[in-house]
Amino acid sequence: MRITDLEKKIGEFSLRISSLNIEEGAIHGFVGGNGCGKTTLAKLIMGILPLDAGVIDFGNLTPREMTMTSQRPYLLHASVYENIVYPLRLRKTTIDEKVVDELLLTFGLYDKKNQYARSLSSGERQKVSLIRALIFKPKLVIIDETLSNLDMESAELFEKMILEIQRVNPQTFILISHQLPHLHKMCDHVHFFSNGRLLESGTADDVFLKSKNEIVRKYMKTQVIEMRGND
């Protein structure tokens, strides 16, 4: 995916990306402070928001091959099971009941398979949204802070699941998170945003540990201090 001369204005906020390449089959991290444009860019990629200017060249990628999870997932007025298999029904794909049950067991939701999804706790809703996003094997998955809102054990299980997907049949992932250790461990490429601008792209080590950009370095230092303060 290639993004060129992108512009989007929302109120007083302006997002401008002159050039950004999202390498296929890799895990990308969107990093930056609150309000820097990470989620806005994700919504533009997904077509949730219209572009004001510029081009997003998806190549051969189609909307049906893309999905996005959010901090506040939308769940259907249906059971946990029906929410999870909805993307498969939508695409008229065969439902492998064994796979569904294994995922529900892995993430502690099997006993709630037939429960009304909207009655779940917030953490359980996040799990359902992630399983639903991954079950139809999309070519592009955007995860906006969803993993950050899970308990440590569940987050690690999803991390392992994503890394196993990448080992067997790589997909393109965009992870949006403030948890730098998580992104450093998971991402092949990191893109740092500030005030609606892309300041730097590179490997996780390049951006997190070796950046020469003063804004990036200051942000990283601040995050490390905050993480130490929460230990």
Secondary structure, DSSP 8 states (H G I E B T S, - for coil): -EEEEEEEEETTEEEEEEEEE--TTSEEEEE-STTSSHHHHHHHHHTSS--SEEEEE-TT--GGGEEEE-SS----SSBHHHHHHHHHHHTT----HHHHHHHHHHTT-GGGTTSBGGGS-HHHHHHHHHHHHHHT--SEEEEESTGGGS-HHHHHHHHHHHHHHHHHS--EEEEE-S-HHHHHHH-SEEEEEETTEEEEEE-HHHHHHS---HHHHHHHHHHHHHHHHT-
